[in-house]
Amino acid sequence: MAEPLLEKGGEQEVASSSLESTFCQELKRISSMAAPMVAVTVSQYLLQVVSLMMVGHLGVLVSFSGVAIATSFAEVTGFSVLLGMSGALETLCGQMYGAEEYRKFGNYTWCATVTLMLVCVPISLVWIFTDKILMLFGQDPEISRAACEYCIYLIPALFGYAILQALTRYFQTQSMIFPMVFSSITSLCLHIPICWGLVFTLGLGHVGAALAIGVSYWLNVVWLAIYILYSPACQNTKIVFSSSALLCIPDFLKLAIPSGLMLCFEWWSFEVLTLLAGLLPNPQLETAVLSICLNATNLHYFVPYAVGASASTRVSNELGAGNPKAAKGAVRVVVILAVAEAVVVSTVFFSCRHILGYAYSNDMEVVDYVASIAPLLCVSVSVDSLIGALSGIARGGGFQQIGAYVNLGAYYLVGIPIGLFLGFHLQLNAKGLWMGTLSGSVLQAIILAIVTALTDWQKEVKDQNLDNWNNTNASVPHALRHYYYHYLSSTPVVAEVII
C-alpha cells in the first residue's frame, strides 16, 4: 500500500513544481514587458511636462498659467479620448496576433489609424474655441486667450498622437516593446533642445512649446513607421493601406467607444475634483494640496498602466491562440504583481509623508496638510495598482463595455456625490473630496475584480474562435457555422487543429 502513496506524492510534487515553473515563466514574461512599457509611457508624458517647464522659465505668468490650463484642457478633451479609444486595438490586434490572423491584424491597425485621425477633426474645432469655453467657466480672459493660442498650435501634435497610439498598440500586442522604448526616449531627448530652440532662440514663447510637442510626436511616428517598413520582425504583420481595411471600422468602433469612455469617465472625475476644490473655503490651499496628490498619483499610475498593458497583451494573445489556461494564468500573475507593487509603493509613500510636500512647496501649511492626507494617498495608489491591472485584463478580454458602465457608476453615481457630501456638508474639505473619489475607485476595483473572477475563459476562447470563423467565412450558411460552434465545444482538441 506504500507504493501508490509514494507515487501519488511524487505526482503531486511534479505538478507543484510544474505549476511553480509556469508561474515564474509568466511572471518573467510580464515583467519583461511591463518595465520597458513604463519607460515608453513616461517618455511620452514628459514631452508636455518639458514644454510646460520651458514656458515657466520665460518668466511670463500669463503664458505659464495659460499653458498649464491648456495642457489640462487638451488632456481632458483630446489626448485622453485618443488614448482610451486606441485601447480597442489591445483586444482586436492582441487576439488576431494570437490566432495568427496577420492580415486582419494589419487591417485593424490601419482602420484604427484612420478612425482616430477623423476623431481629431471635431476635437481640433473644440480647441479653436478654447478661450470662449474657458471664459464661459469664469477663467481670466487674458489667460484664456493664451491657452487658446497654445491649443491651436498643439493641433498638429494631436494628429501625431493619434497615429502614435495606433502604432504603440501595434507593437505592444506583438510584445515588441524595445522599438517603442528607443523611439520614445530618443524623441524625449531631442524634444529638450527642439523646445529650447523654438521657445528661447527663435523667441516663439509658448507657441514654440506647443509646436515642439508636435515635432516630437511626429518624429516618434516616423521612426516607428520606418521600423515597420524595414524590419524583418514586422513582415508578417505589415500594415496594408487598402480600402478593404476600412470595412473593419465598425468592429473597431464597437470596442473603441466603450474603451474611450472607460478611460475618460475615470480621468474626467479627477478633473471635476480639482474644479470642486476651487469652491472650498481657502481654495488656494485646498487646490494646491489636491494638485500635489493628483500629480503624485498620476506619476505613479504609469507603473500599473504598464502592468495592465502587459496583461492586456498576454490575455488577448492567449485567447486568440485558444489557450484559456494560459490566459487565466496570466491573470493570476498580473493580480499578484499588482498587489506586490501596491504594498511597496504605499509603504514608500507613507514613510515619506512628512517630506512629500517639500517636493512641491516650502509652505509649511501645505507640507503639513499633505502629510495629514498621505494615508488616504497610500490607499489611492494601492487601489490604482489593482485598477491598472484589472483594466488591462478587461481590455485584453474585450470587456470594455462593462468597464465603461462600472466607471460611470463608480465615480459619478457614488464617488463624486460622496465627495460633495463629505467635502462640503461635513466640511472635511479636500480630504472629503478625496475620500469620495477614493470610494469610487474602491468600488471600481471591487466590481472589476468580481467580473474577472467570474469570467469563464474557456467560453471566451470559444466565442473568439466562433467570431473568427464568422468573420472569415461570412458566405458559409448559418447552420454550418452553428454546427461548427457545437463541434468546437464538444471536441476542443480537434477544433484547435482546424483553427
C-alpha positions in Angstrom: 0.0 0.0 0.0 3.0 2.3 0.5 4.0 2.4 -3.2 0.8 4.0 -4.6 1.0 6.7 -1.8 4.6 7.4 -2.8 3.6 7.5 -6.5 0.8 9.9 -5.7 3.1 12.1 -3.6 5.6 12.1 -6.4 3.0 13.2 -9.0 1.8 16.0 -6.6 5.4 17.2 -6.3 5.9 17.1 -10.1 2.6 19.0 -10.6 3.5 21.5 -7.9 7.0 22.0 -9.5 5.4 22.4 -12.9 2.9 25.0 -11.6 5.7 26.9 -9.9 7.8 26.9 -13.1 4.8 28.1 -15.2 4.1 30.9 -12.7 7.8 32.0 -12.8 7.8 32.0 -16.6 4.7 34.0 -16.8 6.0 36.5 -14.2 9.2 36.9 -16.1 7.3 37.4 -19.4 5.0 40.0 -18.0 7.8 41.8 -16.1 10.0 42.0 -19.2 7.1 43.8 -20.9 5.9 46.0 -18.1 9.3 47.5 -17.2 10.1 48.9 -20.7 6.4 50.0 -21.1 6.9 52.3 -18.1 9.7 53.9 -20.0 7.5 54.3 -23.1 4.5 55.9 -21.3 6.7 58.2 -19.0 8.7 59.4 -22.0 5.6 60.3 -24.0 4.0 62.0 -20.9 7.2 64.1 -20.2 7.0 65.8 -23.6 4.2 68.0 -22.3 5.9 68.4 -18.9 9.1 69.7 -20.5 7.2 72.2 -22.6 5.4 73.5 -19.5 8.7 73.8 -17.7 10.2 75.8 -20.6 7.3 78.2 -20.6 7.6 78.6 -16.9 11.2 79.8 -17.3 10.0 82.6 -19.6 9.0 84.5 -16.5 5.7 85.5 -18.0 3.0 84.4 -15.6 0.1 84.8 -18.1 1.8 82.4 -20.5 2.6 79.9 -17.8 -0.9 80.0 -16.4 -2.4 79.7 -19.9 -0.2 76.8 -20.9 -1.0 75.0 -17.6 -4.7 75.3 -18.1 -4.4 74.5 -21.8 -2.4 71.3 -21.0 -5.2 70.1 -18.7 -7.9 71.1 -21.2 -6.1 69.3 -24.0 -5.7 66.2 -21.9 -9.4 66.1 -21.0 -10.9 66.9 -24.4 -8.3 65.3 -26.7 -5.4 63.1 -25.6 -7.5 61.1 -23.1 -10.1 60.3 -25.8 -7.5 59.1 -28.3 -5.6 57.1 -25.6 -8.9 55.4 -24.5 -10.2 54.6 -28.0 -6.8 53.1 -29.0 -7.3 50.5 -26.2 -9.7 48.7 -28.6 -6.6 47.5 -30.5 -5.4 45.8 -27.4 -8.4 43.4 -27.8 -8.6 43.2 -31.6 -4.9 43.1 -32.6 -3.9 41.1 -29.5 -6.4 38.3 -30.3 -5.7 38.4 -34.0 -2.0 38.1 -33.3 -2.6 35.1 -31.0 -4.8 33.5 -33.7 -2.1 34.2 -36.3 -4.6 36.2 -38.4 -1.9 38.6 -39.5 -3.8 40.2 -42.4 -6.6 41.2 -40.1 -4.1 42.4 -37.6 -2.8 44.9 -40.1 -6.3 45.9 -41.2 -7.3 46.7 -37.7 -4.2 48.9 -37.2 -4.9 50.8 -40.4 -8.6 51.3 -39.7 -7.8 52.5 -36.2 -5.3 55.0 -37.5 -7.9 56.4 -40.0 -10.7 56.5 -37.3 -8.5 58.2 -34.7 -7.4 60.8 -37.3 -11.1 61.5 -38.1 -11.8 61.9 -34.4 -9.1 64.6 -34.2 -11.1 66.8 -36.5 -14.0 67.7 -34.1 -11.5 67.9 -31.2 -9.5 70.4 -33.2 -12.6 72.5 -33.7 -13.2 72.5 -30.0 -9.6 73.6 -29.4 -10.1 76.6 -31.7 -12.7 77.9 -29.3 -10.8 77.1 -26.1 -10.8 80.8 -25.0 -14.6 81.1 -25.2 -15.1 77.8 -23.4 -12.7 78.7 -20.6 -14.3 82.2 -20.2 -17.7 80.5 -20.0 -16.4 78.8 -16.8 -15.1 82.1 -15.4 -11.5 82.0 -16.4 -9.4 85.2 -16.8 -9.8 86.5 -20.4 -6.0 87.1 -20.9 -5.1 83.6 -19.6 -7.9 82.1 -21.7 -6.5 83.7 -24.9 -3.0 82.4 -24.1 -4.5 78.9 -23.5 -6.4 79.1 -26.8 -3.3 80.1 -28.8 -1.4 77.2 -27.2 -4.1 74.7 -28.1 -4.4 75.9 -31.7 -0.6 75.3 -32.2 -1.0 72.0 -30.4 -3.3 70.6 -33.1 -0.5 69.1 -35.2 0.6 67.2 -32.1 -3.0 65.9 -31.7 -2.9 64.2 -35.1 0.6 62.8 -34.5 -0.5 61.5 -31.1 -3.4 59.7 -32.8 -1.1 57.8 -35.2 1.4 57.2 -32.4 -1.2 55.5 -30.2 -2.2 53.1 -33.0 1.4 52.3 -33.7 2.1 51.8 -30.0 -0.7 49.2 -29.8 0.7 47.6 -33.0 4.0 46.9 -31.3 2.6 46.3 -27.8 0.3 43.5 -28.9 3.2 41.7 -30.6 5.3 42.1 -27.4 7.8 44.2 -29.4 8.5 46.8 -26.7 12.1 47.9 -27.3 11.5 49.7 -30.7 9.0 51.9 -28.8 11.5 52.4 -25.9 14.1 53.6 -28.3 11.9 55.9 -30.3 10.2 57.4 -27.2 13.4 58.1 -25.3 15.1 59.4 -28.4 12.1 61.7 -29.0 12.2 63.0 -25.5 16.0 63.7 -25.6 15.6 65.6 -28.9 12.5 67.4 -27.6 14.5 69.3 -25.0 16.8 71.1 -27.5 14.0 71.5 -30.0 11.7 73.1 -27.4 14.5 75.3 -26.1 15.3 76.5 -29.7 11.7 77.3 -30.5 10.8 78.9 -27.2 14.0 80.9 -26.5 16.3 81.0 -29.6 13.5 81.8 -32.1 11.5 83.7 -29.5 8.2 81.9 -30.1 7.4 81.6 -26.4 4.5 79.4 -25.5 3.6 78.9 -29.2 7.1 77.3 -29.7 6.5 75.0 -26.8 3.3 73.7 -28.4 5.0 73.3 -31.8 7.8 71.4 -30.2 5.4 68.7 -28.9 4.1 68.2 -32.4 7.5 67.8 -33.8 8.5 65.3 -31.2 5.3 63.2 -31.6 5.8 63.1 -35.4 9.4 62.2 -35.1 8.3 59.3 -32.9 5.7 58.3 -35.6 8.3 58.4 -38.4 10.8 56.3 -36.6 8.2 53.6 -35.8 6.9 53.7 -39.3 10.4 53.2 -40.7 10.9 50.2 -38.4 7.7 48.6 -39.6 8.7 49.1 -43.3 12.2 47.7 -43.0 12.3 45.3 -40.0 12.0 41.6 -40.8 10.2 41.2 -37.5 7.2 43.1 -38.9 7.0 41.3 -42.3 4.0 39.2 -41.3 2.0 42.0 -39.7 2.7 44.8 -42.1 0.0 47.5 -42.2 -1.8 47.3 -45.6 -3.1 50.6 -46.9 -6.2 49.3 -48.6 -9.9 50.2 -48.8 -10.8 46.7 -47.5 -9.3 47.6 -44.2 -11.9 50.4 -43.8 -14.6 47.6 -43.5 -13.1 46.9 -40.1 -14.1 50.3 -38.8 -17.5 49.2 -37.4 -15.8 46.3 -35.5 -13.2 48.8 -34.2 -15.8 51.3 -33.0 -17.8 48.7 -31.2 -14.8 48.4 -28.8 -13.2 51.8 -29.2 -16.2 53.8 -28.0 -16.7 51.9 -24.7 -12.9 51.7 -24.3 -12.7 55.5 -24.6 -15.5 56.0 -22.2 -13.9 53.6 -19.7 -10.8 55.7 -19.5 -12.4 59.1 -19.8 -15.0 58.5 -17.1 -12.2 57.8 -14.6 -9.9 60.6 -15.9 -12.6 63.3 -16.0 -13.7 62.5 -12.4 -10.3 63.8 -11.1 -10.7 67.0 -13.1 -14.1 67.5 -11.5 -12.4 67.0 -8.2 -9.9 69.9 -8.9 -12.7 72.2 -10.0 -14.7 71.5 -6.9 -11.7 72.3 -4.8 -11.8 75.8 -6.0 -15.2 76.2 -4.4 -14.0 75.2 -0.9 -13.0 77.7 1.8 -9.4 78.8 1.4 -9.4 77.5 -2.2 -5.7 78.3 -2.7 -4.6 75.8 0.0 -7.2 73.1 -0.9 -6.4 73.3 -4.6 -2.7 73.2 -4.0 -2.9 70.1 -1.8 -5.2 68.3 -4.2 -2.9 69.2 -7.1 0.0 67.7 -5.3 -1.9 64.5 -4.6 -3.1 64.2 -8.2 0.4 64.8 -9.5 1.7 62.0 -7.2 -1.0 59.5 -8.2 -0.7 60.4 -11.9 3.0 59.8 -11.9 2.6 56.5 -10.1 -0.2 55.4 -12.4 2.3 54.8 -15.2 3.5 51.7 -13.4 0.1 49.9 -13.0 -0.8 51.1 -16.5 2.3 49.4 -17.9 1.4 46.2 -16.0 -2.1 46.5 -17.3 -0.8 46.9 -20.9 1.3 43.7 -20.4 -1.7 41.9 -19.0 -3.9 43.0 -22.0 -1.3 41.7 -24.4 -0.9 38.3 -22.7 -4.6 37.7 -22.2 -5.6 38.8 -25.7 -2.8 36.7 -27.3 -3.7 33.6 -25.4 -7.4 34.0 -26.0 -6.7 34.4 -29.8 -4.4 31.3 -29.7 -7.1 29.3 -27.9 -5.3 28.8 -24.6 -7.7 29.6 -21.8 -5.5 28.1 -19.1 -2.6 30.3 -20.2 -4.9 33.4 -20.2 -6.1 32.5 -16.7 -2.5 32.0 -15.5 -1.6 35.4 -16.9 -4.4 37.0 -15.0 -3.3 35.4 -11.7 0.3 36.6 -12.2 -0.8 40.1 -13.0 -3.0 40.4 -10.0 -0.3 39.2 -7.7 2.2 41.6 -9.3 -0.2 44.5 -8.8 -0.7 43.6 -5.1 3.0 43.4 -4.6 3.6 46.8 -6.3 0.8 48.3 -4.3 2.4 47.2 -1.0 5.8 48.6 -1.9 4.6 51.9 -3.3 2.2 52.6 -0.5 4.8 51.8 2.1 7.2 54.3 0.4 4.6 57.0 0.3 3.7 56.6 3.9 7.3 56.6 5.0 7.9 59.8 3.1 4.6 61.6 4.1 6.4 64.3 6.0 8.7 65.3 3.2 6.5 64.7 0.2 5.0 68.2 0.3 8.5 69.8 0.1 8.8 68.5 -3.5 6.1 71.0 -4.5 6.1 73.7 -1.9 8.1 75.2 1.0 4.9 76.4 2.7 4.7 74.5 6.0 0.9 74.7 5.9 0.9 72.9 2.6 3.5 70.4 3.7 1.6 69.5 6.9 -1.7 69.2 5.0 -0.1 66.8 2.5 1.3 64.7 5.5 -2.2 64.5 7.0 -3.8 63.3 3.8 -0.9 60.9 3.0 -2.7 57.8 4.5 -5.6 58.4 2.0 -3.0 58.8 -0.7 -1.4 55.4 0.2 -4.8 53.7 -0.2 -5.3 55.5 -3.5 -2.1 54.3 -5.0 -2.8 50.8 -3.8 -6.2 50.8 -5.4 -4.8 52.3 -8.6 -2.3 49.4 -8.8 -5.3 47.0 -8.8 -7.3 49.1 -11.2 -4.5 49.3 -13.7 -4.0 45.6 -13.8 -7.8 44.8 -13.9 -8.4 47.4 -16.6 -5.7 45.8 -18.7 -7.3 42.4 -18.2 -10.7 43.9 -19.3 -9.2 45.3 -22.5 -7.5 42.0 -23.3 -10.7 40.1 -22.8 -12.8 42.7 -24.6 -14.9 43.7 -21.6 -14.6 47.5 -22.3 -18.4 48.0 -22.3 -18.7 46.5 -18.8 -15.8 48.7 -17.7 -17.4 51.8 -19.1 -20.6 51.2 -17.1 -18.6 50.3 -14.0 -16.6 53.6 -14.2 -19.7 55.7 -14.9 -21.5 54.3 -11.8 -18.5 54.1 -9.5 -17.3 57.7 -10.0 -20.4 59.7 -11.0 -23.2 57.9 -9.0 -21.1 57.1 -6.0 -17.7 58.8 -5.8 -18.5 62.4 -6.6 -21.8 62.5 -4.6 -20.0 61.1 -1.6 -17.1 63.6 -2.1 -19.6 66.5 -2.2 -21.3 65.3 1.0 -18.0 64.8 2.9 -16.2 67.8 1.5 -19.0 70.4 1.8 -21.7 69.2 4.1 -19.4 67.6 6.7 -16.8 70.3 6.0 -13.9 67.8 5.5 -12.8 70.0 2.6 -10.0 68.4 0.4 -9.9 65.3 2.5 -13.7 64.8 2.0 -13.4 65.3 -1.8 -10.5 62.8 -2.0 -12.3 60.3 0.2 -15.3 60.5 -2.2 -13.2 59.8 -5.3 -11.4 57.1 -3.4 -14.7 55.4 -2.6 -15.4 55.4 -6.3 -12.0 53.9 -7.1 -12.5 51.1 -4.5 -15.9 50.3 -5.9 -14.5 50.2 -9.4 -11.7 47.8 -8.3 -14.2 45.5 -6.4 -16.5 45.2 -9.4 -13.7 44.6 -11.9 -12.3 42.0 -9.6 -15.6 40.2 -9.4 -16.0 40.3 -13.2 -12.5 39.0 -13.7 -13.0 36.2 -11.1 -16.3 35.1 -12.6 -15.0 35.1 -16.2 -15.2 31.7 -18.0 -12.0 31.8 -20.0 -12.9 28.6 -21.8 -16.1 30.2 -23.1 -14.2 33.4 -24.1 -11.9 31.2 -26.2 -14.9 29.5 -27.9 -16.6 32.8 -28.5 -13.4 34.3 -30.0 -12.9 31.3 -32.3 -16.6 31.5 -33.4 -16.1 35.2 -34.2 -13.1 34.4 -36.3 -15.0 31.7 -38.1 -17.9 34.0 -38.8 -15.7 36.9 -40.0 -13.5 34.7 -42.2 -16.4 32.6 -43.6 -19.2 35.1 -44.0 -20.6 33.2 -47.0 -20.9 29.9 -45.1 -24.5 29.1 -44.2 -25.6 29.9 -40.7 -26.5 26.2 -40.0 -23.0 25.1 -40.8 -21.5 27.8 -38.6 -23.9 26.7 -35.8 -22.7 23.1 -36.3 -19.1 24.3 -36.1 -19.7 26.0 -32.8 -21.1 22.9 -31.2 -18.4 20.8 -32.8 -15.8 23.1 -31.3 -17.5 22.8 -27.9 -17.6 19.1 -27.9 -14.2 18.3 -29.4 -11.8 21.1 -28.5 -8.6 19.1 -29.4 -9.7 18.5 -33.0 -11.2 22.0 -33.3 -7.8 23.5 -32.2 -6.2 21.7 -35.1 -8.8 23.1 -37.5 -8.2 26.6 -36.3 
